[in-house]
Amino acid sequence: MYTLINAFATHEIVVIGFTEAAPEELGEGQKIDVTFRIDHSHDDIVEPEIGRTFGILVSEDEFSAAGGNAYMPPAISAKETALTEFFSDLSRVAQL
């Protein structure tokens, strides 16, 4: 998972997750009841337009099935994120 903070709205946090799985491994989660989807629109909770903004990566997290998931401080490529530097970088990115 990647955790990012919007450079122009620091209260906005974006988390993107990836998984490695073949389509046949996803099973029931892939099946969509089209009638239900049409009758239960997400328009009220999903923004109607796609925007483009910039952010700074704060952390890369690994949640593999191997072993436990002990707490780890925010880090990128195993280097701990220095939050004081992060906020300085965030300010510079917002000014670009």
N, C-alpha and C positions, 0 to 999 in steps of 0.2 A: 504494500500500500504506500502511496505517496500522499503526504500531507502538505498543502500549500496554503499561504495566506495571500489574499488579494492585495496588491500593491496600492490600490486606490480606495479600498474599503477594508481596513484591517480587522473589522468585526466579521468579515466573510472568510470562512475556512472551507477549503475544497479538499476532499479526500477521494482519491482514485484508487480502486482496487483491481488487481489482475488475478486471473487464475489460469492454470494450465489444465485443461480438460477437453477430451474429445466430445463432440456433440452427443454421442450415444451414452456418455457417462453422466450427462446432465439430467437425463430422464424426464420426469414429470414437470420440472421447472421450465422446460422449453415449450410445453404444450400451452397454447393460448386459446381460451374460449372467446372467439371473435365477437359473438353476440354480447357477452358480458362486458368486454372491453368497450364496445360501442355504447352500451347503456351506462357505463360508469367511467366517464371521461375524466382525465387528470388535468383538464384545462384550468381548474380552480387552484391547483397546487403547483403546476409546472408553468414556468414563464412562457408566454406565447412566442417569444423570439429568442434567437440564439445570439448572445453577445460575445464580445471578445475583449478580454482584459489580460493583465499581466500579474503574475504573482511570483513569490519566491518559495522555492522548495525548502521546507523546514525539516522534514524527516522522511526516511525510507524505512519501512517496517516489514519484517518477515514473519508471516504467520503460517509456517509450514506445519505439516502434520508430525514432523519429526521433533520429539522432545516437548518440553513445556514452554510456556510463553511468559517468562519472568519479565518484570518491568525493566525497560531499558530507556535511558534518557533519549530525547530526540537526537538523531544522528543521520548523516549522509555519508555513504561509503565507509561506514564504521567510524567516522570522525564526528565526535559530539558537536551538536549545533551550539554555537556561542550566541545566546539570545541578545546580548548587548550589541554584537556585531550585526546580528540579523536586523534589529530595528534601525541601525544606521544604514545598512544596505537597502532596506525597505524604503526609507526616506529618499535615498538617491534614485531608486527605480521609479518612485512616484513622480519625481521631478523631470524624468526623461520625456 
